[in-house]
Amino acid sequence: MVNMLQLKNVTVSYKNVPTVQNFNLDMKQGQIVSLVGESGSGKTTGIRAVLGLLAGGGMVSGGSITFEGKDLLSYNREEWRNLRGSEISMIFQDSGAMMNPTRKVGDVFVEYLRTHEKISKKDAWAKGCGMLEKMNLPSPDNVMKSYPFQLSGGMRQRVGIAMGMSYQPKLLLADEPTSALDVTTQAQIVRQMMELRDDYGTSIIVVTHNLGIAAYMSDYIVVMKDGKMEDQGTREYILHETQNAYTRSLLGAVPSVGGERYV
């Protein structure tokens, strides 16, 4: 498999203070990679750097980021706009919170689609309903006519994934996509993301503090601590072979039921 995304010695700084240092990743098409660690470990900063969405004056102060051989750090605003949504999409921690609470889901979805292609409102509405149906949302037309607060957390997150996958991007960045959801809904969201990989060959980077979720869905796991890569390896290596004390402590924190651990 060809490397789709490559980060080499990436350092991200805020006001000249490094928050992520010497981050490296080689990602292949169709691969699922999880970035795992506690809050403040640099996980989200890492994926935001890939999409040029660093907040509050953050900047990539060292290293390189290439996507399909193209240097993303050299992109101008127009090139970023063409890339986002069509080739690389991002799902945020709470998709519902990213939506305007005074606007119906369908209005937001239609506007999103029409910023990426020349399409009528009617066709955009139909496309939005089709994407919601693929995410197993009941009565897509009713969902489109709803306000975000009228939907459950799991439904809002599915809407966010549906929007992110509207143009079958090659790379999907998911920032804590299952946080604040109940266990049953978490499992459904994870399975649906894995189906996106199976159906479209989508590469996925998942940011999560839950090593159990990472172990379930990932081919490769990177453990972050204090802005640095603490440990990394295949799922099997991280679960069964690593001797890293911090990784083992994260594994020890994964809940167990009836003596059986979720990894």
VEXDREN-2710 file (C-alpha; in Angstrom, 1 decimal):
% VEXDREN-2710
k/r/px/py/pz
1/MET/0.0/0.0/0.0
2/VAL/1.1/3.5/-0.8
3/ASN/1.6/6.1/1.9
4/MET/-1.3/8.5/1.7
5/LEU/-0.4/10.8/4.6
6/GLN/3.1/11.4/6.0
7/LEU/4.1/13.6/8.9
8/LYS/7.8/13.9/9.5
9/ASN/9.2/15.5/12.7
10/VAL/6.2/17.8/13.0
11/THR/6.3/20.4/15.8
12/VAL/3.4/22.6/16.6
13/SER/3.9/25.8/18.6
14/TYR/1.8/28.4/20.3
15/LYS/3.5/31.7/20.9
16/ASN/6.8/30.0/20.2
17/VAL/6.2/27.3/22.8
18/PRO/6.1/23.7/21.4
19/THR/2.9/21.8/22.3
20/VAL/3.5/18.9/20.0
21/GLN/7.1/17.8/19.2
22/ASN/8.7/15.6/16.6
23/PHE/5.4/13.8/15.6
24/ASN/5.9/11.2/12.9
25/LEU/3.3/9.1/11.1
26/ASP/3.2/7.1/7.8
27/MET/-0.4/6.3/6.9
28/LYS/-1.6/4.0/4.1
29/GLN/-4.9/4.0/2.2
30/GLY/-7.7/2.2/4.1
31/GLN/-5.8/2.2/7.3
32/ILE/-7.3/3.2/10.7
33/VAL/-4.9/4.9/13.1
34/SER/-5.8/6.0/16.6
35/LEU/-4.1/8.7/18.6
36/VAL/-4.6/7.8/22.3
37/GLY/-3.7/9.7/25.4
38/GLU/-5.1/11.9/28.2
39/SER/-6.5/15.4/27.8
40/GLY/-3.7/17.8/26.8
41/SER/-1.4/15.2/25.3
42/GLY/-1.5/16.8/21.9
43/LYS/-3.8/14.4/20.1
44/THR/-6.3/16.9/18.7
45/THR/-3.5/19.4/17.9
46/GLY/-1.9/16.8/15.8
47/ILE/-4.9/16.2/13.5
48/ARG/-5.8/19.8/13.3
49/ALA/-2.4/20.5/11.9
50/VAL/-3.1/18.1/9.1
51/LEU/-6.1/20.1/8.0
52/GLY/-4.6/23.5/8.6
53/LEU/-7.2/24.2/11.4
54/LEU/-4.9/25.1/14.3
55/ALA/-6.7/27.4/16.7
56/GLY/-5.5/30.5/18.5
57/GLY/-2.4/31.3/16.6
58/GLY/-1.0/27.8/16.6
59/MET/1.5/27.1/13.8
60/VAL/3.5/24.2/12.5
61/SER/7.0/25.4/13.4
62/GLY/8.9/22.4/12.2
63/GLY/8.8/19.3/10.0
64/SER/6.6/18.4/7.0
65/ILE/3.1/17.2/6.2
66/THR/2.5/15.6/2.8
67/PHE/-0.8/14.2/1.5
68/GLU/-0.5/12.0/-1.6
69/GLY/2.9/13.5/-2.2
70/LYS/1.7/17.1/-1.9
71/ASP/3.2/19.5/0.6
72/LEU/0.2/20.7/2.7
73/LEU/2.2/23.3/4.5
74/SER/2.7/25.2/1.3
75/TYR/-1.1/25.4/0.6
76/ASN/-2.8/28.8/0.2
77/ARG/-6.3/29.5/1.4
78/GLU/-7.9/28.5/-1.9
79/GLU/-6.1/25.2/-2.0
80/TRP/-7.1/24.4/1.6
81/ARG/-10.8/25.2/0.8
82/ASN/-10.7/22.8/-2.2
83/LEU/-9.1/20.1/-0.1
84/ARG/-11.3/20.3/3.0
85/GLY/-14.5/18.2/2.7
86/SER/-13.7/16.8/-0.7
87/GLU/-10.4/14.9/0.0
88/ILE/-10.0/15.3/3.8
89/SER/-12.9/15.7/6.2
90/MET/-13.1/16.2/10.0
91/ILE/-15.7/15.1/12.5
92/PHE/-15.6/17.1/15.6
93/GLN/-16.0/16.0/19.2
94/ASP/-19.7/17.1/19.4
95/SER/-21.0/17.6/15.9
96/GLY/-24.2/19.0/17.4
97/ALA/-22.3/21.8/19.1
98/MET/-20.8/22.8/15.8
99/MET/-24.2/23.4/14.3
100/ASN/-26.1/26.7/14.6
101/PRO/-28.9/25.9/17.1
102/THR/-31.2/28.4/15.4
103/ARG/-31.0/26.6/12.0
104/LYS/-32.5/23.3/11.0
105/VAL/-30.2/20.4/10.2
106/GLY/-31.3/20.3/6.6
107/ASP/-30.5/24.0/6.1
108/VAL/-27.0/23.5/7.4
109/PHE/-26.5/20.3/5.4
110/VAL/-27.7/21.9/2.1
111/GLU/-25.5/24.9/2.6
112/TYR/-22.5/22.7/3.3
113/LEU/-23.1/20.6/0.1
114/ARG/-23.6/23.7/-2.0
115/THR/-20.3/25.2/-0.9
116/HIS/-18.6/22.1/-2.4
117/GLU/-20.4/21.7/-5.7
118/LYS/-22.8/23.4/-8.0
119/ILE/-26.1/21.7/-7.0
120/SER/-29.7/22.8/-6.6
121/LYS/-31.2/23.1/-3.1
122/LYS/-33.6/20.2/-4.0
123/ASP/-30.8/17.9/-5.1
124/ALA/-28.7/18.9/-2.1
125/TRP/-31.6/18.0/0.2
126/ALA/-32.0/14.6/-1.5
127/LYS/-28.2/14.0/-1.3
128/GLY/-28.3/14.9/2.4
129/CYS/-31.2/12.5/3.1
130/GLY/-29.3/9.8/1.2
131/MET/-26.2/10.3/3.4
132/LEU/-28.3/10.2/6.6
133/GLU/-29.9/7.0/5.4
134/LYS/-26.5/5.4/4.9
135/MET/-25.8/6.3/8.6
136/ASN/-28.9/4.3/9.6
137/LEU/-30.8/7.3/10.8
138/PRO/-34.5/6.7/10.8
139/SER/-36.7/9.1/8.8
140/PRO/-33.9/11.2/7.2
141/ASP/-36.4/13.8/6.0
142/ASN/-37.6/14.4/9.5
143/VAL/-34.0/14.6/10.8
144/MET/-33.3/17.3/8.1
145/LYS/-36.4/19.2/9.3
146/SER/-35.2/19.1/12.9
147/TYR/-33.2/21.5/15.0
148/PRO/-30.0/20.1/16.5
149/PHE/-31.4/20.2/20.1
150/GLN/-34.3/18.0/19.0
151/LEU/-31.8/15.1/18.2
152/SER/-30.1/12.8/20.6
153/GLY/-26.3/13.0/21.0
154/GLY/-25.8/9.9/18.9
155/MET/-28.1/11.2/16.1
156/ARG/-26.2/14.5/16.0
157/GLN/-22.9/12.7/15.8
158/ARG/-24.3/10.6/12.9
159/VAL/-25.3/13.8/11.1
160/GLY/-21.7/15.1/11.5
161/ILE/-20.3/11.9/10.1
162/ALA/-22.8/12.0/7.2
163/MET/-21.7/15.5/6.4
164/GLY/-18.0/14.6/6.6
165/MET/-18.5/11.6/4.3
166/SER/-20.7/13.4/1.7
167/TYR/-17.9/13.5/-0.8
168/GLN/-16.3/10.2/0.1
169/PRO/-13.0/11.8/1.3
170/LYS/-9.9/9.8/1.1
171/LEU/-9.0/10.7/4.7
172/LEU/-11.4/11.2/7.7
173/LEU/-10.1/12.9/10.9
174/ALA/-12.3/12.1/13.9
175/ASP/-11.8/14.0/17.1
176/GLU/-13.3/12.0/20.0
177/PRO/-16.3/11.0/17.9
178/THR/-17.8/8.8/20.7
179/SER/-17.3/11.1/23.7
180/ALA/-20.3/11.9/25.8
181/LEU/-22.3/9.0/24.2
182/ASP/-23.7/6.0/25.9
183/VAL/-21.9/2.6/25.4
184/THR/-24.4/1.2/23.0
185/THR/-24.3/4.4/20.8
186/GLN/-20.5/4.4/21.0
187/ALA/-20.4/0.9/19.6
188/GLN/-22.8/1.8/16.7
189/ILE/-20.7/4.9/15.8
190/VAL/-17.5/2.9/15.8
191/ARG/-19.0/0.1/13.6
192/GLN/-20.3/2.6/11.2
193/MET/-16.9/4.3/10.9
194/MET/-15.3/0.9/10.2
195/GLU/-18.0/0.3/7.5
196/LEU/-16.9/3.6/5.8
197/ARG/-13.4/2.2/5.5
198/ASP/-14.7/-1.1/4.2
199/ASP/-17.1/0.5/1.7
200/TYR/-15.0/3.4/0.4
201/GLY/-11.4/2.6/1.3
202/THR/-11.4/5.6/3.6
203/SER/-8.4/6.1/5.8
204/ILE/-9.3/7.3/9.3
205/ILE/-7.4/8.9/12.1
206/VAL/-9.3/8.7/15.4
207/VAL/-8.4/10.8/18.4
208/THR/-9.6/9.2/21.6
209/HIS/-8.8/8.9/25.3
210/ASN/-10.4/5.4/25.3
211/LEU/-7.8/2.8/24.5
212/GLY/-10.5/0.2/24.4
213/ILE/-12.1/1.9/21.4
214/ALA/-8.7/2.3/19.7
215/ALA/-7.9/-1.4/20.2
216/TYR/-11.3/-2.4/18.8
217/MET/-11.1/-0.5/15.5
218/SER/-7.5/0.4/14.8
219/ASP/-4.8/-1.2/12.7
220/TYR/-2.1/1.1/14.3
221/ILE/-2.1/3.0/17.6
222/VAL/0.0/6.0/18.6
223/VAL/0.1/6.8/22.4
224/MET/0.6/10.5/23.1
225/LYS/1.9/12.0/26.3
226/ASP/2.9/15.6/27.0
227/GLY/2.9/16.5/23.3
228/LYS/5.2/13.6/22.4
229/MET/4.9/10.1/21.0
230/GLU/5.2/7.9/24.0
231/ASP/4.6/4.6/22.3
232/GLN/3.4/3.3/18.9
233/GLY/2.8/0.0/17.1
234/THR/0.2/-2.3/15.6
235/ARG/-2.9/-3.2/17.6
236/GLU/-1.3/-6.5/18.6
237/TYR/1.9/-4.9/19.7
238/ILE/0.2/-2.3/21.9
239/LEU/-2.2/-4.8/23.4
240/HIS/0.1/-7.7/24.0
241/GLU/3.8/-6.9/23.6
242/THR/4.6/-3.3/24.7
243/GLN/6.6/-2.9/27.9
244/ASN/6.0/0.9/28.0
245/ALA/4.7/1.7/31.5
246/TYR/2.4/4.5/30.5
247/THR/0.8/2.4/27.8
248/ARG/0.3/-0.4/30.2
249/SER/-1.3/2.0/32.7
250/LEU/-3.8/3.1/30.0
251/LEU/-4.6/-0.6/29.3
252/GLY/-5.1/-1.1/32.9
253/ALA/-7.7/1.6/33.0
254/VAL/-9.9/0.0/30.3
255/PRO/-13.1/-1.2/32.0
256/SER/-13.8/-4.9/32.5
257/VAL/-17.1/-6.7/32.9
258/GLY/-17.2/-10.1/34.6
259/GLY/-13.4/-10.3/34.4
260/GLU/-13.4/-9.8/30.7
261/ARG/-11.6/-6.6/29.5
262/TYR/-12.8/-4.7/26.4
263/VAL/-9.6/-5.2/24.5
END
